[in-house]
Amino acid sequence: MKKLYLIILVLLLTLSGCKSEADPVVVKVEEENKVVDEVKADEEKEEEPKIPDGIPSPLSGIYAPEEVINQRVVAVMFDNHPRARWQAGLKDAEIVYEFPVEAPYTRYLGLYLINSPESLGPIRSSRPYFVTKVLEFDAVYVRVGGSEQAKSDIKKLGIADIDGLTSSSKVFWRKPHKKAPNNLYSSMEIIRETQKERGYNLSGEYEGFKFYDKDTDIQGYDANIVLINYIQNNTTKYIYDIEKKLYTREKDGELHIDESDNSIITAKNIIIQEANVRVIDNEGRLDISLIGEGNGKYITNGVGMDIKWVKKSRESKTYYYDTSNNELLLNPGNTWIQIVDINSSITIE
């Protein structure tokens, strides 16, 4: 009998011990559910839209403080002669136009709102078609001289002009690492101060570009490599970096870098605008038809699409449209606009 009581007691103690321990299967399920809940919570946090600070720039769609965006656009005339390379401050421009000038060269016009580079240059002379773009954006124009027609247009049109030929060495200065005339520089801080000193309007009136709310892949054809042959050995090439979702730029077969920090020049958007180009004098100066309409291409994120452009007057905005006549939306980021002759050789692959 004692033996039976002993067996019962042992059984009771064993059952009591089992109850005090958690079921391993139940614990495992609870842990898995906890992990799932944590992952869901993290995903919900990631999906919450981030409200960017400031307002978007009409030049790039990049957000910046409102007081910065409401400044007047500054347009800088960059030298692109081989002896002028490389330029300083191009990486900070939100829009850069590359135009042909006297053969076989091209020249750049950089537009600025949100960035304030310490070094800008080399700065060179104007041409009438650059004046047209400055007028379109109601910009402060930074240049040094120009063709007779360009200088006449600047005066007649009342452009807010900062000319290296009539400004002091405090506004423009020459750097010794290059030879004149390919070595004239300034800075955005000095340009802004000069703008105020001369009583120019601190804000401008113009219509900017339209942008997607976020980075967007467009529909079209492959555009991983873009090669533009302006004339002879004057080429511009873009190579798509799929990881960065940006185009690396090459000029005349060399990697295009910014002189200020040796960083590589890149582009988020590329617009190729075809225009009628003709030589008008013995110096080889050009007339480029920017008023009217024509064809072009928009390229971003490794894809290209055919577009058309329309500009009704010298002062009005240049509108870009897709093949369905919808106004073109750009991805937020900087844009290089390549103005080319309608007969230029362009390879996209």
N, C-alpha and C positions, 0 to 999 in steps of 0.2 A: 504493500500500500504506500509505504514511504517512497518507494521507487517510482510509483505512478505520479505522486505529488511532485517529485523532483523533476520528472519529465515535463509535466504541465507548466511548472515554474520556468523551466528553461525556454519552452515554447513562447510563453508570454513575454519574457524578456527579449527574445529575438524579434517578435512582432513589434514590440514597443520601440526597439532600436531602428527598425526599418521605417517606421512612421516618422521618426525624427530626421531622417535623411531625405533630401529632395530627389524626386525622380529625375535621373539624368536625361531622359528623353524630353521631359517637360522643360527642363532648364535649357536644353539645346534649342528648342522651338522658340522659347522666350527670347533667347539671345539673338536668333536669326530675325525675329520680328523687330527687335530693337534696332538692329543694323539696317533693315529695310526702311524703318521709320526715319532713321537718321539720314539715309541717302535721299529719301523723298524730301526731307526738310531742306537738305543742301540744294537739291534741284530746284525747289521752289524759290530759294534765295537767289539762285543764279538766273532764274527766269524773270525776276523782278526787274523792270526796265530802269536803267540808270538815267537819271536826269542830268544832262551835261550842264556845266557851269557856263554862264554867259549866253551869247546868241551866235548863230552861224555866220561866218563870213560870206558875203555875196561873191567873193572870188574863189573860195575853196570849199565852202561848206563846213570848215573846221570851226569849232566853237571857241570863243575868246570873250573877255569882258566887253560889255556893251560900249564902254567909252573908247575901247580900242577899235572895235568894228566901225564905230561912227566917225572915225578919223577920215581924212581925205586920202584917197588912193595916191601913192607915189609911184611914178613911172620912171624907171632908170634906163638910160640908153647905154648898152654894153658893147664894147669893142669885141670883135671876134676874129681879128686878124691873127694869123699864127704867132706873130711876135707879141700879141697881147695875152696869150693864154698862160695859165688858166685864169678865169675870172674869180673874183671874191664876192660872195653874197648871193650868187645865183641860186644856191640851195634853199635860201630863205624866201624866194619869190613864190607867191601863190599861183601866179600865171606867168609864163614866159612865152613870148612870140619869137620865132626865128624867121626872119625875112631875108631874101636875097638882096644884096646891094650890088655895087659895081663888081662885075665878074673878076675872079671866081669866088667872091667872098659872101658871107652872110653876117648878120648882126642881130643882137638880141634886145628885146624890150621886156624888162622885168617889172611886174606889178606887185605892190606891197601894201598890206594893211596890218596884219597881226605880228609880223616879225620886224625886228629892228637891228639889222646887221651892223657890226662895228666897222666893217670895211666893205666898200662898194666900188667895184671897178674892174678893169679900166673902163672909164666912161668916154664915149665917143660922140660923133656928130649925128645930127638928125637928117631924116628924109621925109618928104610929104606924107608917105603912107604910115610912117610912125606917128606923125602928128594926128592923123585920122584916128588911130587907136587911142592916143592920149585924150583926144576930144571925146571919144566914145565913153570913156570912164571918168571924164571930168577930173583928170588927175593933175597933180603937180608934176611938171616935166623936168627931169634932171638930165642935162646934156652938155656938150661942149661944141658950140658952133653948129653948122649944118649947111646944106645946100641953100642957094639963094631962095629957091621956092619954099623950102621948109622954113627958113627964117621969116620970110614974108608972111606965110600962113600963121605962124606962131603969134606974130604981132597982130595981124588982122583978126584972128579968132579970139584974142584975149586969153591965151593960154597962161596959166600960172607957171611961169618959166623961171628956172634956176640954171643959168648958163655959165659954164666954166670960163668963157671968154670975158665975161663982164663981172665975175665974182672974185672976191679976195682969196688969198691963199689960206684963209681960215675955213673956207667952204670947200675948196678943191686944193689938192696938193699932189705933187708928183713923187713917186716912189723910185728909189735908185736901182731896184733890182730889174727894172725894164727900161727901155729907151723911149724917149718921146717920139711920136705922140701917143704911144701905147702904154702910158703909165700914169694916167690921171685918175685920182681916187677921191672918195668922200666917205661919209658915214650917215646912217639914217638919223642919228641924233642931231647932227649938224644940219641936215636937210630939214628936219622938223623945226628946229630953231629958226632957220632962215625963212621958212614958210611963214612963221609968226611975225618975224621982224619986218617982212615985206608986206604984211597986211593981207595975205591971201586967205581966202575962206578956209576954215579949218575942217569943213566937211564938204562933200561933193554930192551932186545929183546925177545918178546913173542907175541903170538896171543891170543887176548881176546875173549870174548863171543860176540854174535850178539843179538841185541835188537830191539823190536818194537819201532817205532817212538813215540808212545804214549801208555798208558795203554790199553791193549787189552784182551778181554775175549776169551779164547780158547774153542774149541769143545772137549768134552770128557765125563767123568763120574763124578758124585758127589764126591767131596773131601772136605767136611766141617770139618771132623775130620780125622787126620792121626796119627796112632799109630804104632811105630816101637819098637819091643821087641828085643834088642840086645842079652841079655842073662840074665837068672834069673830075678832079679828085676831091671835090667838096661833098662829103657825105655825112649824113646823120643816121645813126643806127640805135635801135632800142632792142634790148634782150630781156625777156620776161623771167623774173625770179619767182617761181611758183610758191616758195615758202614765205617770202615777204609780200607777195602779191603786188610787186612794184616792177617797173621797167628800169633797168640799168642803161645809162646813156653813153654812147660813144660818139666822138666827133673826129672825122677824118681818120678812122681806124684806131684811135686811141681812147682809152677810158677817160670819160669826162669827169674831172674832179673839181671841187671847190678849193680855191687857193687858200682860203682862210683857215681850213683845218684838214685839208686833203681828203675830205669825205667824198664819196662817189655821188654824182648827180643822179637822181632817180625821178621817175614820173609815175603818178598814179593813173592819170588820164593823158591820152594823146589825141589831139584833133589834127587831122590833115585837111587843110583848106586849099582847094585848087582855085587859081585866079589867073586872069590874063596878064601876062608880063611882057613889057616891050621896052627896048632901049630908046631913050629920047634925046641923048646928046653925045658929043664926041668924047666925053668923060666916061661914058658907059652907064650914066645914071638911068634909073628905071622908072617907069610908070606901072604901078600895080593896081589893078581894078578891084577895089574893095567894096564898092557900092554896086548893088545889083543882086545877082544870085549865081550860085554855082554848086558844084558837087564836092564831096569830101568823104572822110572816114572818121569814125570814132572808135578808139581802141582802149580797152581796159581789161584787167584780169585775164590776159591771154586770149581775148576774143575781140574781133573787129566787126563793124557793121557799116554799111553804106549810109551816108547822110547827105543832106543838102543845106546850103546856107543862104540867108537872105539878109540884106542890109539896104534899107530904103533911103537913107541920107547919110551924110558924113557924121552927123552928131548921133544918129540912132544906134541902138544895139544891133549887133550881128546875131541873128537868131539861127540856131542849128536845129534841124528837124530830122526825124527818122523817116523811113520809107512810107510810113502810114500818116505822115504829116503831123506827128506829135512832137512838141518841143522836147529837145534832147535833155535827159537827166544825166548828170555826171555823178560819179562816185566821189564822196568826200575825199579831198586830198588835192595835191597840186596838179596843174595841167600845163602841158607843153603844147602850144599851137604852132604847127608847121605850115607856113604859107608857102605854097609851091606853085610853079608854073603848071598850066594844064598839060604840058608835054613832058613834065619831069618823070623820070623813071622811078617807080616805087615798087618794092618787092615786099610782100607780106606772107609769112608762112608760119 
